[in-house]
Amino acid sequence: MTTMTIQTIETEEEYESMLAWIDKQFDQSPIPTSPEGEQLKLALAFVKAYEDIHYPMPSIQS
């Protein structure tokens, strides 16, 4: 697995870089409970937090 410093995402460049790293990690199918799997889960959480702020989903009104 490729090593990356996992940290909060502040810029679009960091976001794109994290997405590319995540894509590479999925190709290697890490075990979810391994250190690599835990690192991937943390990266996904930071991506979700960034997307929630910068790409919010519109609420559905019925």
PyMOL Python script that loads the backbone (N, CA, C, O; Angstrom):
from pymol import cmd

cmd.read_pdbstr("""\
ATOM      1  N   MET A   1       0.836  -1.193   0.000  1.00  0.00           N
ATOM      2  CA  MET A   1       0.000   0.000   0.000  1.00  0.00           C
ATOM      3  C   MET A   1       0.870   1.241   0.000  1.00  0.00           C
ATOM      4  O   MET A   1       1.962   1.272   0.566  1.00  0.00           O
ATOM      5  N   THR A   2       0.351   2.243  -0.645  1.00  0.00           N
ATOM      6  CA  THR A   2       1.040   3.518  -0.688  1.00  0.00           C
ATOM      7  C   THR A   2       0.798   4.261   0.615  1.00  0.00           C
ATOM      8  O   THR A   2      -0.336   4.335   1.089  1.00  0.00           O
ATOM      9  N   THR A   3       1.855   4.811   1.194  1.00  0.00           N
ATOM     10  CA  THR A   3       1.727   5.563   2.432  1.00  0.00           C
ATOM     11  C   THR A   3       1.317   6.995   2.118  1.00  0.00           C
ATOM     12  O   THR A   3       1.823   7.606   1.177  1.00  0.00           O
ATOM     13  N   MET A   4       0.404   7.517   2.909  1.00  0.00           N
ATOM     14  CA  MET A   4      -0.041   8.897   2.768  1.00  0.00           C
ATOM     15  C   MET A   4      -0.329   9.423   4.162  1.00  0.00           C
ATOM     16  O   MET A   4      -0.835   8.697   5.018  1.00  0.00           O
ATOM     17  N   THR A   5      -0.011  10.665   4.379  1.00  0.00           N
ATOM     18  CA  THR A   5      -0.364  11.290   5.644  1.00  0.00           C
ATOM     19  C   THR A   5      -1.847  11.608   5.587  1.00  0.00           C
ATOM     20  O   THR A   5      -2.286  12.400   4.752  1.00  0.00           O
ATOM     21  N   ILE A   6      -2.612  10.998   6.464  1.00  0.00           N
ATOM     22  CA  ILE A   6      -4.052  11.213   6.485  1.00  0.00           C
ATOM     23  C   ILE A   6      -4.336  12.379   7.423  1.00  0.00           C
ATOM     24  O   ILE A   6      -4.002  12.347   8.607  1.00  0.00           O
ATOM     25  N   GLN A   7      -4.961  13.404   6.862  1.00  0.00           N
ATOM     26  CA  GLN A   7      -5.282  14.600   7.638  1.00  0.00           C
ATOM     27  C   GLN A   7      -6.527  15.233   7.060  1.00  0.00           C
ATOM     28  O   GLN A   7      -6.977  14.855   5.978  1.00  0.00           O
ATOM     29  N   THR A   8      -7.086  16.193   7.772  1.00  0.00           N
ATOM     30  CA  THR A   8      -8.276  16.864   7.261  1.00  0.00           C
ATOM     31  C   THR A   8      -7.968  17.487   5.903  1.00  0.00           C
ATOM     32  O   THR A   8      -6.826  17.837   5.604  1.00  0.00           O
ATOM     33  N   ILE A   9      -8.997  17.613   5.105  1.00  0.00           N
ATOM     34  CA  ILE A   9      -8.856  18.137   3.748  1.00  0.00           C
ATOM     35  C   ILE A   9      -9.284  19.598   3.762  1.00  0.00           C
ATOM     36  O   ILE A   9     -10.404  19.925   4.153  1.00  0.00           O
ATOM     37  N   GLU A  10      -8.382  20.467   3.334  1.00  0.00           N
ATOM     38  CA  GLU A  10      -8.660  21.902   3.355  1.00  0.00           C
ATOM     39  C   GLU A  10      -8.856  22.500   1.962  1.00  0.00           C
ATOM     40  O   GLU A  10      -9.520  23.527   1.823  1.00  0.00           O
ATOM     41  N   THR A  11      -8.292  21.875   0.936  1.00  0.00           N
ATOM     42  CA  THR A  11      -8.343  22.458  -0.408  1.00  0.00           C
ATOM     43  C   THR A  11      -8.850  21.435  -1.425  1.00  0.00           C
ATOM     44  O   THR A  11      -8.855  20.231  -1.166  1.00  0.00           O
ATOM     45  N   GLU A  12      -9.270  21.931  -2.570  1.00  0.00           N
ATOM     46  CA  GLU A  12      -9.714  21.057  -3.651  1.00  0.00           C
ATOM     47  C   GLU A  12      -8.565  20.161  -4.120  1.00  0.00           C
ATOM     48  O   GLU A  12      -8.784  19.005  -4.479  1.00  0.00           O
ATOM     49  N   GLU A  13      -7.353  20.693  -4.116  1.00  0.00           N
ATOM     50  CA  GLU A  13      -6.177  19.899  -4.508  1.00  0.00           C
ATOM     51  C   GLU A  13      -5.966  18.731  -3.543  1.00  0.00           C
ATOM     52  O   GLU A  13      -5.708  17.607  -3.975  1.00  0.00           O
ATOM     53  N   GLU A  14      -6.074  18.991  -2.253  1.00  0.00           N
ATOM     54  CA  GLU A  14      -5.948  17.918  -1.259  1.00  0.00           C
ATOM     55  C   GLU A  14      -7.070  16.893  -1.423  1.00  0.00           C
ATOM     56  O   GLU A  14      -6.849  15.691  -1.276  1.00  0.00           O
ATOM     57  N   TYR A  15      -8.264  17.372  -1.726  1.00  0.00           N
ATOM     58  CA  TYR A  15      -9.419  16.497  -1.941  1.00  0.00           C
ATOM     59  C   TYR A  15      -9.163  15.566  -3.125  1.00  0.00           C
ATOM     60  O   TYR A  15      -9.360  14.355  -3.021  1.00  0.00           O
ATOM     61  N   GLU A  16      -8.724  16.132  -4.251  1.00  0.00           N
ATOM     62  CA  GLU A  16      -8.455  15.326  -5.442  1.00  0.00           C
ATOM     63  C   GLU A  16      -7.329  14.321  -5.185  1.00  0.00           C
ATOM     64  O   GLU A  16      -7.398  13.179  -5.640  1.00  0.00           O
ATOM     65  N   SER A  17      -6.310  14.743  -4.467  1.00  0.00           N
ATOM     66  CA  SER A  17      -5.198  13.862  -4.140  1.00  0.00           C
ATOM     67  C   SER A  17      -5.669  12.701  -3.264  1.00  0.00           C
ATOM     68  O   SER A  17      -5.272  11.556  -3.477  1.00  0.00           O
ATOM     69  N   MET A  18      -6.508  12.999  -2.288  1.00  0.00           N
ATOM     70  CA  MET A  18      -7.029  11.966  -1.394  1.00  0.00           C
ATOM     71  C   MET A  18      -7.901  10.978  -2.173  1.00  0.00           C
ATOM     72  O   MET A  18      -7.822   9.771  -1.944  1.00  0.00           O
ATOM     73  N   LEU A  19      -8.728  11.480  -3.086  1.00  0.00           N
ATOM     74  CA  LEU A  19      -9.561  10.589  -3.896  1.00  0.00           C
ATOM     75  C   LEU A  19      -8.702   9.642  -4.731  1.00  0.00           C
ATOM     76  O   LEU A  19      -9.007   8.454  -4.838  1.00  0.00           O
ATOM     77  N   ALA A  20      -7.639  10.163  -5.315  1.00  0.00           N
ATOM     78  CA  ALA A  20      -6.744   9.326  -6.121  1.00  0.00           C
ATOM     79  C   ALA A  20      -6.085   8.262  -5.248  1.00  0.00           C
ATOM     80  O   ALA A  20      -5.971   7.106  -5.657  1.00  0.00           O
ATOM     81  N   TRP A  21      -5.655   8.644  -4.056  1.00  0.00           N
ATOM     82  CA  TRP A  21      -5.031   7.696  -3.136  1.00  0.00           C
ATOM     83  C   TRP A  21      -6.030   6.615  -2.729  1.00  0.00           C
ATOM     84  O   TRP A  21      -5.694   5.430  -2.712  1.00  0.00           O
ATOM     85  N   ILE A  22      -7.253   7.021  -2.401  1.00  0.00           N
ATOM     86  CA  ILE A  22      -8.292   6.076  -2.003  1.00  0.00           C
ATOM     87  C   ILE A  22      -8.552   5.074  -3.123  1.00  0.00           C
ATOM     88  O   ILE A  22      -8.686   3.876  -2.873  1.00  0.00           O
ATOM     89  N   ASP A  23      -8.621   5.566  -4.350  1.00  0.00           N
ATOM     90  CA  ASP A  23      -8.860   4.687  -5.493  1.00  0.00           C
ATOM     91  C   ASP A  23      -7.785   3.606  -5.588  1.00  0.00           C
ATOM     92  O   ASP A  23      -8.094   2.440  -5.835  1.00  0.00           O
ATOM     93  N   LYS A  24      -6.535   3.988  -5.395  1.00  0.00           N
ATOM     94  CA  LYS A  24      -5.433   3.023  -5.430  1.00  0.00           C
ATOM     95  C   LYS A  24      -5.550   2.003  -4.297  1.00  0.00           C
ATOM     96  O   LYS A  24      -5.229   0.828  -4.477  1.00  0.00           O
ATOM     97  N   GLN A  25      -6.011   2.460  -3.129  1.00  0.00           N
ATOM     98  CA  GLN A  25      -6.128   1.556  -1.983  1.00  0.00           C
ATOM     99  C   GLN A  25      -7.212   0.509  -2.217  1.00  0.00           C
ATOM    100  O   GLN A  25      -7.044  -0.655  -1.855  1.00  0.00           O
ATOM    101  N   PHE A  26      -8.332   0.926  -2.828  1.00  0.00           N
ATOM    102  CA  PHE A  26      -9.403  -0.020  -3.111  1.00  0.00           C
ATOM    103  C   PHE A  26      -8.917  -1.121  -4.044  1.00  0.00           C
ATOM    104  O   PHE A  26      -9.324  -2.275  -3.914  1.00  0.00           O
ATOM    105  N   ASP A  27      -8.053  -0.767  -4.978  1.00  0.00           N
ATOM    106  CA  ASP A  27      -7.513  -1.767  -5.902  1.00  0.00           C
ATOM    107  C   ASP A  27      -6.736  -2.857  -5.164  1.00  0.00           C
ATOM    108  O   ASP A  27      -6.621  -3.979  -5.658  1.00  0.00           O
ATOM    109  N   GLN A  28      -6.205  -2.532  -3.989  1.00  0.00           N
ATOM    110  CA  GLN A  28      -5.399  -3.492  -3.227  1.00  0.00           C
ATOM    111  C   GLN A  28      -6.218  -4.277  -2.201  1.00  0.00           C
ATOM    112  O   GLN A  28      -5.683  -5.153  -1.523  1.00  0.00           O
ATOM    113  N   SER A  29      -7.503  -3.970  -2.085  1.00  0.00           N
ATOM    114  CA  SER A  29      -8.426  -4.693  -1.195  1.00  0.00           C
ATOM    115  C   SER A  29      -7.865  -4.932   0.206  1.00  0.00           C
ATOM    116  O   SER A  29      -7.675  -6.082   0.601  1.00  0.00           O
ATOM    117  N   PRO A  30      -7.595  -3.859   0.969  1.00  0.00           N
ATOM    118  CA  PRO A  30      -7.060  -4.076   2.321  1.00  0.00           C
ATOM    119  C   PRO A  30      -8.108  -4.720   3.231  1.00  0.00           C
ATOM    120  O   PRO A  30      -9.310  -4.536   3.043  1.00  0.00           O
ATOM    121  N   ILE A  31      -7.637  -5.463   4.203  1.00  0.00           N
ATOM    122  CA  ILE A  31      -8.525  -6.037   5.213  1.00  0.00           C
ATOM    123  C   ILE A  31      -9.011  -4.873   6.084  1.00  0.00           C
ATOM    124  O   ILE A  31      -8.193  -4.107   6.594  1.00  0.00           O
ATOM    125  N   PRO A  32     -10.332  -4.729   6.261  1.00  0.00           N
ATOM    126  CA  PRO A  32     -10.864  -3.560   6.990  1.00  0.00           C
ATOM    127  C   PRO A  32     -10.266  -3.328   8.373  1.00  0.00           C
ATOM    128  O   PRO A  32     -10.144  -2.181   8.803  1.00  0.00           O
ATOM    129  N   THR A  33      -9.893  -4.390   9.072  1.00  0.00           N
ATOM    130  CA  THR A  33      -9.366  -4.231  10.431  1.00  0.00           C
ATOM    131  C   THR A  33      -7.844  -4.093  10.484  1.00  0.00           C
ATOM    132  O   THR A  33      -7.274  -3.930  11.562  1.00  0.00           O
ATOM    133  N   SER A  34      -7.185  -4.158   9.323  1.00  0.00           N
ATOM    134  CA  SER A  34      -5.731  -3.994   9.278  1.00  0.00           C
ATOM    135  C   SER A  34      -5.381  -2.516   9.421  1.00  0.00           C
ATOM    136  O   SER A  34      -6.253  -1.664   9.252  1.00  0.00           O
ATOM    137  N   PRO A  35      -4.136  -2.196   9.726  1.00  0.00           N
ATOM    138  CA  PRO A  35      -3.738  -0.779   9.785  1.00  0.00           C
ATOM    139  C   PRO A  35      -4.035  -0.047   8.476  1.00  0.00           C
ATOM    140  O   PRO A  35      -4.432   1.118   8.494  1.00  0.00           O
ATOM    141  N   GLU A  36      -3.847  -0.718   7.349  1.00  0.00           N
ATOM    142  CA  GLU A  36      -4.121  -0.101   6.058  1.00  0.00           C
ATOM    143  C   GLU A  36      -5.621   0.146   5.887  1.00  0.00           C
ATOM    144  O   GLU A  36      -6.039   1.184   5.374  1.00  0.00           O
ATOM    145  N   GLY A  37      -6.419  -0.828   6.328  1.00  0.00           N
ATOM    146  CA  GLY A  37      -7.875  -0.682   6.247  1.00  0.00           C
ATOM    147  C   GLY A  37      -8.370   0.441   7.144  1.00  0.00           C
ATOM    148  O   GLY A  37      -9.265   1.198   6.768  1.00  0.00           O
ATOM    149  N   GLU A  38      -7.786   0.544   8.328  1.00  0.00           N
ATOM    150  CA  GLU A  38      -8.161   1.625   9.244  1.00  0.00           C
ATOM    151  C   GLU A  38      -7.782   2.991   8.655  1.00  0.00           C
ATOM    152  O   GLU A  38      -8.536   3.956   8.777  1.00  0.00           O
ATOM    153  N   GLN A  39      -6.623   3.060   8.024  1.00  0.00           N
ATOM    154  CA  GLN A  39      -6.187   4.301   7.388  1.00  0.00           C
ATOM    155  C   GLN A  39      -7.145   4.679   6.250  1.00  0.00           C
ATOM    156  O   GLN A  39      -7.475   5.853   6.079  1.00  0.00           O
ATOM    157  N   LEU A  40      -7.582   3.701   5.490  1.00  0.00           N
ATOM    158  CA  LEU A  40      -8.516   3.939   4.403  1.00  0.00           C
ATOM    159  C   LEU A  40      -9.858   4.432   4.942  1.00  0.00           C
ATOM    160  O   LEU A  40     -10.453   5.352   4.380  1.00  0.00           O
ATOM    161  N   LYS A  41     -10.334   3.827   6.022  1.00  0.00           N
ATOM    162  CA  LYS A  41     -11.601   4.280   6.615  1.00  0.00           C
ATOM    163  C   LYS A  41     -11.507   5.722   7.097  1.00  0.00           C
ATOM    164  O   LYS A  41     -12.452   6.494   6.935  1.00  0.00           O
ATOM    165  N   LEU A  42     -10.387   6.085   7.681  1.00  0.00           N
ATOM    166  CA  LEU A  42     -10.190   7.454   8.138  1.00  0.00           C
ATOM    167  C   LEU A  42     -10.179   8.420   6.946  1.00  0.00           C
ATOM    168  O   LEU A  42     -10.794   9.485   6.998  1.00  0.00           O
ATOM    169  N   ALA A  43      -9.480   8.042   5.883  1.00  0.00           N
ATOM    170  CA  ALA A  43      -9.437   8.883   4.680  1.00  0.00           C
ATOM    171  C   ALA A  43     -10.835   9.081   4.113  1.00  0.00           C
ATOM    172  O   ALA A  43     -11.192  10.186   3.706  1.00  0.00           O
ATOM    173  N   LEU A  44     -11.629   8.010   4.086  1.00  0.00           N
ATOM    174  CA  LEU A  44     -13.000   8.114   3.574  1.00  0.00           C
ATOM    175  C   LEU A  44     -13.848   9.051   4.447  1.00  0.00           C
ATOM    176  O   LEU A  44     -14.690   9.787   3.933  1.00  0.00           O
ATOM    177  N   ALA A  45     -13.628   9.022   5.743  1.00  0.00           N
ATOM    178  CA  ALA A  45     -14.366   9.913   6.638  1.00  0.00           C
ATOM    179  C   ALA A  45     -14.002  11.378   6.365  1.00  0.00           C
ATOM    180  O   ALA A  45     -14.873  12.249   6.379  1.00  0.00           O
ATOM    181  N   PHE A  46     -12.726  11.643   6.121  1.00  0.00           N
ATOM    182  CA  PHE A  46     -12.314  13.020   5.810  1.00  0.00           C
ATOM    183  C   PHE A  46     -12.877  13.478   4.470  1.00  0.00           C
ATOM    184  O   PHE A  46     -13.257  14.640   4.323  1.00  0.00           O
ATOM    185  N   VAL A  47     -12.932  12.582   3.496  1.00  0.00           N
ATOM    186  CA  VAL A  47     -13.521  12.924   2.198  1.00  0.00           C
ATOM    187  C   VAL A  47     -15.001  13.238   2.370  1.00  0.00           C
ATOM    188  O   VAL A  47     -15.501  14.212   1.808  1.00  0.00           O
ATOM    189  N   LYS A  48     -15.700  12.418   3.143  1.00  0.00           N
ATOM    190  CA  LYS A  48     -17.124  12.667   3.365  1.00  0.00           C
ATOM    191  C   LYS A  48     -17.341  14.014   4.047  1.00  0.00           C
ATOM    192  O   LYS A  48     -18.240  14.764   3.664  1.00  0.00           O
ATOM    193  N   ALA A  49     -16.536  14.324   5.041  1.00  0.00           N
ATOM    194  CA  ALA A  49     -16.668  15.607   5.737  1.00  0.00           C
ATOM    195  C   ALA A  49     -16.446  16.769   4.767  1.00  0.00           C
ATOM    196  O   ALA A  49     -17.177  17.759   4.804  1.00  0.00           O
ATOM    197  N   TYR A  50     -15.444  16.647   3.906  1.00  0.00           N
ATOM    198  CA  TYR A  50     -15.165  17.698   2.927  1.00  0.00           C
ATOM    199  C   TYR A  50     -16.337  17.835   1.958  1.00  0.00           C
ATOM    200  O   TYR A  50     -16.766  18.946   1.647  1.00  0.00           O
ATOM    201  N   GLU A  51     -16.849  16.706   1.487  1.00  0.00           N
ATOM    202  CA  GLU A  51     -17.967  16.741   0.540  1.00  0.00           C
ATOM    203  C   GLU A  51     -19.229  17.298   1.184  1.00  0.00           C
ATOM    204  O   GLU A  51     -19.985  18.015   0.529  1.00  0.00           O
ATOM    205  N   ASP A  52     -19.472  16.985   2.447  1.00  0.00           N
ATOM    206  CA  ASP A  52     -20.649  17.512   3.135  1.00  0.00           C
ATOM    207  C   ASP A  52     -20.624  19.037   3.185  1.00  0.00           C
ATOM    208  O   ASP A  52     -21.670  19.682   3.117  1.00  0.00           O
ATOM    209  N   ILE A  53     -19.437  19.604   3.304  1.00  0.00           N
ATOM    210  CA  ILE A  53     -19.301  21.055   3.367  1.00  0.00           C
ATOM    211  C   ILE A  53     -19.331  21.680   1.975  1.00  0.00           C
ATOM    212  O   ILE A  53     -20.040  22.661   1.749  1.00  0.00           O
ATOM    213  N   HIS A  54     -18.571  21.121   1.051  1.00  0.00           N
ATOM    214  CA  HIS A  54     -18.367  21.751  -0.255  1.00  0.00           C
ATOM    215  C   HIS A  54     -19.312  21.267  -1.352  1.00  0.00           C
ATOM    216  O   HIS A  54     -19.480  21.947  -2.364  1.00  0.00           O
ATOM    217  N   TYR A  55     -19.922  20.118  -1.165  1.00  0.00           N
ATOM    218  CA  TYR A  55     -20.851  19.560  -2.153  1.00  0.00           C
ATOM    219  C   TYR A  55     -22.103  19.032  -1.451  1.00  0.00           C
ATOM    220  O   TYR A  55     -22.414  17.845  -1.542  1.00  0.00           O
ATOM    221  N   PRO A  56     -22.822  19.917  -0.750  1.00  0.00           N
ATOM    222  CA  PRO A  56     -23.973  19.436   0.006  1.00  0.00           C
ATOM    223  C   PRO A  56     -25.076  18.906  -0.925  1.00  0.00           C
ATOM    224  O   PRO A  56     -25.299  19.419  -2.022  1.00  0.00           O
ATOM    225  N   MET A  57     -25.740  17.879  -0.449  1.00  0.00           N
ATOM    226  CA  MET A  57     -26.865  17.330  -1.182  1.00  0.00           C
ATOM    227  C   MET A  57     -28.095  18.165  -0.856  1.00  0.00           C
ATOM    228  O   MET A  57     -28.358  18.441   0.315  1.00  0.00           O
ATOM    229  N   PRO A  58     -28.851  18.571  -1.872  1.00  0.00           N
ATOM    230  CA  PRO A  58     -30.063  19.343  -1.583  1.00  0.00           C
ATOM    231  C   PRO A  58     -31.079  18.464  -0.857  1.00  0.00           C
ATOM    232  O   PRO A  58     -31.191  17.268  -1.123  1.00  0.00           O
ATOM    233  N   SER A  59     -31.807  19.074   0.053  1.00  0.00           N
ATOM    234  CA  SER A  59     -32.821  18.304   0.768  1.00  0.00           C
ATOM    235  C   SER A  59     -34.014  18.085  -0.155  1.00  0.00           C
ATOM    236  O   SER A  59     -34.335  18.926  -0.994  1.00  0.00           O
ATOM    237  N   ILE A  60     -34.653  16.955   0.016  1.00  0.00           N
ATOM    238  CA  ILE A  60     -35.804  16.596  -0.813  1.00  0.00           C
ATOM    239  C   ILE A  60     -37.066  17.013  -0.072  1.00  0.00           C
ATOM    240  O   ILE A  60     -37.326  16.570   1.047  1.00  0.00           O
ATOM    241  N   GLN A  61     -37.824  17.850  -0.702  1.00  0.00           N
ATOM    242  CA  GLN A  61     -39.089  18.315  -0.130  1.00  0.00           C
ATOM    243  C   GLN A  61     -40.222  17.497  -0.748  1.00  0.00           C
ATOM    244  O   GLN A  61     -40.284  17.337  -1.967  1.00  0.00           O
ATOM    245  N   SER A  62     -41.109  16.984   0.090  1.00  0.00           N
ATOM    246  CA  SER A  62     -42.226  16.200  -0.469  1.00  0.00           C
ATOM    247  C   SER A  62     -43.517  16.991  -0.422  1.00  0.00           C
ATOM    248  O   SER A  62     -44.560  16.495  -0.848  1.00  0.00           O
TER     249      SER A  62
END
""", "prot")
cmd.dss("prot")
cmd.show_as("cartoon", "prot")
cmd.util.cbc("prot")
cmd.orient("prot")
